[in-house]
Amino acid sequence: MILDPILDMFRGKAVTIPPLDGAFRPNTRLDDAPALVGLTEPDNLLVADGRLLASSGNAVYSIAAGAEPKVVETFPSPITALALSPSGELTVSIESGKLLISGKEVSLPADVSCITALAYAEDGTLWLANGSAQHAPSQWAADLMKKGASGSLWRRDAASGDFRKVAGDIAFPYGLHPIGGDVLVSESWRHQLVRFDGATGNRSTVLTHLPGYPARLSPSADGGAWLALFAPRNRLIEFVLQETHYRRDMIDQVPPAYWIAPSLASSRSFLEPLQCGGIRTMGIHKPWSPSRSYGLVVKLDQNIQPQFSLHSRANGTRHGICSVAEKDGRLFIASRGGNCVLAVDTGGF
Amino acid sequence: MSFRERLQSWRYNLVPDHLVGEILTKRWTDNAIPFLALVATLATFGSIIPGFFKLTALQESTRQLGEFSMVVTGMTVVMLGGGIDLSVGSIFALSCFSAVYVFFILEQSIWLALAASLATGLVFGAVNGYLVGYLRLRAFLTTLVTFIFGRALFDILVTTYAADVQLSQATSDVLDFIGDSTFWGLSVSVWLAIILAIVTHIALTRSRPGWHVLAVGGSRRSAHNAGIRVRRTVFMTYVFSGFCASIGGFLIACRLSGAGPGTGLNLEIMALTAAVVGGVSLGGGRGSVIKGLMGAIIVLTMTNGLIRLGYGTGTNQMVLGIMLAVAVTIDIRWLKNRHKVLNEVYVAPVYLKMGETQSAVPGSGTPYALDNRLSAADHIGLGELEGPEDVILDRDDHLYCGTRHGEIVRFFAPDYVKSEVFAHIGGFPLGLAFDKAGNLISCVGAMGLYSVSPDREVKRLSAETSRSWTSIVDDARLRDPNDCDIAPDGRIYFTDSTKRYDAHDWALDSIENRATGRLLVYDPRDGSTKTLLDGYRYTNGVCMAHDGKSLFFAESWACRVHRYWLEGPKAGTAECVIRDMPGYPDNINRASDGNYWMAWLGMRTPSLDLSLRHPDMRKRMTRRLPQDEWLFPNINTGGVVKFTEKGGIVEAMGDLSGGAHPMVTSMREHKGFLFVGGILNNRIGRYKIEGADPNWTSPASYWGAKP
């Protein structure tokens, strides 16, 4: 009705989120998939020299089916991102704000202290996503709840080793996917994928209104990409983001684990917030109920449009997926909330 | 406390926001808009036209009003039946002519003229009714045809006989009396209109045919399915409308002593506007005679006022058209959106700062620390049961519980595999207790306090208490009777948790957190129910102390347990024995070791506790988010807590995995086992209590050994 904008001032506008429909239609593929190995909070997956590497806590593990994960290398603080250069150097960033290439520390510009993703272009250029200027990578929830938009995108020249800031004011860049000289960035707090021009830093939005918070991107065999979404959008959380006083008091007075904020796993403590739809009734937890955590991996085609997706719904356990890697027709999925790495045949899609 | 927080607490605890929602639930709010329109119209014209309220002016206006309101009453009845009658104007005119013709030209008695007038109206009404009701033609088109036909006939007759009427010498005292005199200050037409309105109102609201009309208008198909003779009912509404129009016609014949081309012109539009402006729904089924009358006064005041201000017929018609359009829009929008408005404004949260609590986290070292013991409980009735809020065992060890289907189910000892429906009550049976004679007393959600005798006879004990003076909604009704217990003298003490929400919406009360819970007592000797305490945040479980001199009751959303004294120096007063628990208490029952068991239906969360200090945030949440997304207390984890008579906590146990007993609303100790129920669960748990007296039973504890 034409009076709606006027009435909205009095009645409060409904908070809405994109529906899980089309390519995002829910299924239970992630919960149906067999676990390859159990691993505590596996974060970043990487294929290197035919091996599958996974970061977990302070260590990088080598993963193979039917075997315990083997420690490849350990670091002084938790690992925040992994990448492999075209020449085979393992590149690692850690929580304390350091970047190591083949074990050697590289001096970083002062502004880079929250590396959330790393990726090499074909010419050897290293792309860095700096999630936030104020927070460490593990404090991402605080950055979101304070409506942070201080992330930046950096590149390191292959030949000279010099760093250059390509763009700033990004709301938590969390994934990188180089396309030629450009790079595709997942801008998590704005639920969108943005393409940055490698030379000028000009941005163009590629995919918006994602139903979750996008995390890392990784290439797929057919020239497209895989996108992991680490948490679902939730109408209560989006509502709290608009409630200044409540949100401020919550950040000050409530322990972060019990915030009304997205999460990598939920329903582990009775101190966590509960929404009406999430009440267990007659022994059933409704899979479509609102949840703070979810498992979602999306396949993007060459034009960066979603084709299909894999889900672990509200009643599932394979939540908090931050990274996937495709290798030899198999897709490996690291579930931080589910403490495991899954393997799915890509031929089945 | 910050200044802003203090301001919030004043704003939300002192301003009674909840009254808006309560007023909106009233049916009479439908009358509010037409009533305001009426007052506004009278005030406007009364102030700009000098002498508008003078007696002589009013006399003429009311005479006109009498005739008009009769037509509107007829129209109202047709519209309530789901139809529309556009032919009232022409029936009015023809009836007027019939009376004039019989009296002035045939020079018959005035009573014969009245008969002719009525016959004309009834015949035309019957034609309409037959075509619309029995042949099921469209009401709009059919009455439009009758209108055109009747109007044409009237025009021919009036031009043919106008001169004869003028020359007639016929006079009658009765006619003069009806047309000009007054009776107790009011003209005959007004008296007749009042009588007709009263009779019609009573018929519509208090008689079978009237209900049938409303039912047919509300839903034709449902009315048919209910066995109402829809066609005859529709037929009768048109006949009634014709009858009303014909009396109006007769009255104007008396008043004007003749009939002219202007008689009854545009009357159908005025009558329709009056009915709709008054709030009679075009869709049928909603409205009343009073609304029609209000509309009639508005329309007549408006048209007469405009004429006296010097505006012509064109302006008048335009104003009528605009009024009709506005009224129809409001009618439709209101009808469509009323429940939405009600939903948006009903939840009116208040400010509450919960006290600091001890942790219940496993391993925290406090007496409240929950563990996983209850997940080891055996299950009874898994998959067969839905919603055993309370459980109880009789002297023969049989197990009873309520279900959300309104039944009381009995599981047979010793293995509790076989079950039967012990009794069907309806509602949602919640708290249970056995009295001395072995009757099962139950608080039935949304219904009241009920008793089921051992031979399964269901009897209502109480469904209401006395109403408080300041309530808008009827708080005499028991909305959410929750738990009961019986004193040694047979009096039944029970709680009614909230006045604001129905039993199935109990969790919504936690969002609002308004203190409306009550403790009541039912006295079986005289059948009376009295309110003992009022103003608690969701009163829940009740348990008689072991000595029978006091009782414990739980205040769920405040996380407190109170003790109410029946005897002794503190008789009639309550004191808080446990405060600031980390969980929301539900039912309380006796334990074999002289202590008490208390169920926790859920756990406090820091985020919800904080939101209780932000009532504005909760208010916006209820308006901007669908209910499934609202922040709730964590009722996916509950537990069982044992406490002493002094309020000390002995132990706490839970099911942290949430697999078997996520929410616990009741527990009952019996022969060394604890039977656990949950209002949202699909099973009853049976848990072996270590070190409990294997012979102790609740019936024996209350009423002594088996007689």
Contacts between the chains, C-beta under 8 A, distances in Angstrom:
chain1	res1	chain2	res2	distance
A	11	B	344	5.9
A	11	B	623	6.1
A	12	B	620	5.4
A	12	B	623	4.3
A	12	B	624	4.5
A	13	B	624	6.7
A	14	B	624	5.7
A	14	B	625	7.6
A	15	B	624	5.1
A	15	B	625	5.9
A	234	B	629	7.5
A	235	B	625	5.4
A	235	B	626	7.6
A	235	B	629	4.5
A	236	B	621	7.5
A	236	B	625	6.4
A	236	B	629	5.1
A	236	B	630	7.4
A	236	B	631	6.1
A	239	B	620	7.5
A	239	B	621	6.1
A	239	B	624	6.1
A	239	B	625	5.8
A	239	B	629	7.8
A	243	B	614	7.6
A	243	B	617	5.0
A	243	B	620	7.2
A	245	B	4	7.1
A	245	B	614	6.5
A	245	B	617	7.3
A	246	B	610	7.0
A	246	B	611	6.7
A	246	B	614	4.7
A	246	B	617	4.4
A	249	B	610	5.8
A	249	B	613	7.6
A	249	B	614	7.3
A	250	B	607	6.5
A	250	B	610	5.9
A	253	B	606	7.4
A	253	B	610	6.3
A	254	B	606	4.3
A	254	B	607	5.9
A	254	B	610	6.1
A	255	B	606	6.8
A	258	B	605	6.4
A	258	B	606	4.9
A	258	B	607	6.0
A	259	B	607	6.8
A	260	B	607	5.2
A	260	B	631	6.8
A	267	B	636	7.1
A	267	B	658	7.5
A	269	B	361	7.6
A	270	B	360	7.5
A	270	B	370	7.8
A	270	B	603	4.1
A	270	B	605	7.4
A	270	B	634	5.0
A	270	B	636	7.2
A	270	B	637	3.7
A	270	B	656	7.4
A	271	B	361	7.3
A	271	B	603	7.1
A	271	B	605	5.4
A	271	B	606	6.3
A	271	B	634	7.3
A	272	B	605	6.6
A	272	B	634	6.9
A	273	B	605	5.5
A	273	B	607	4.2
A	273	B	608	6.8
A	273	B	631	5.8
A	273	B	634	7.4
A	274	B	605	6.9
A	274	B	631	7.6
A	274	B	632	5.2
A	274	B	633	7.1
A	274	B	634	4.4
A	274	B	635	6.9
A	274	B	636	5.9
A	275	B	628	7.0
A	275	B	629	5.6
A	275	B	630	6.4
A	275	B	631	6.3
A	275	B	632	6.3
A	276	B	507	7.1
A	276	B	627	5.6
A	276	B	628	5.2
A	276	B	629	7.0
A	276	B	630	4.8
A	276	B	632	5.0
A	277	B	628	3.5
A	277	B	629	6.7
A	278	B	636	7.1
A	279	B	507	7.8
A	279	B	632	6.9
A	279	B	635	5.9
A	279	B	636	6.3
A	279	B	680	6.6
A	280	B	636	5.2
A	280	B	658	6.3
A	280	B	662	4.7
A	280	B	663	7.4
A	280	B	680	6.8
A	281	B	680	4.7
A	282	B	386	5.9
A	282	B	387	7.8
A	282	B	680	6.7
A	282	B	681	7.0
A	282	B	682	4.2
A	283	B	681	7.0
A	283	B	682	4.9
A	283	B	683	7.6
A	289	B	628	7.0
A	290	B	628	6.3
A	290	B	629	5.2
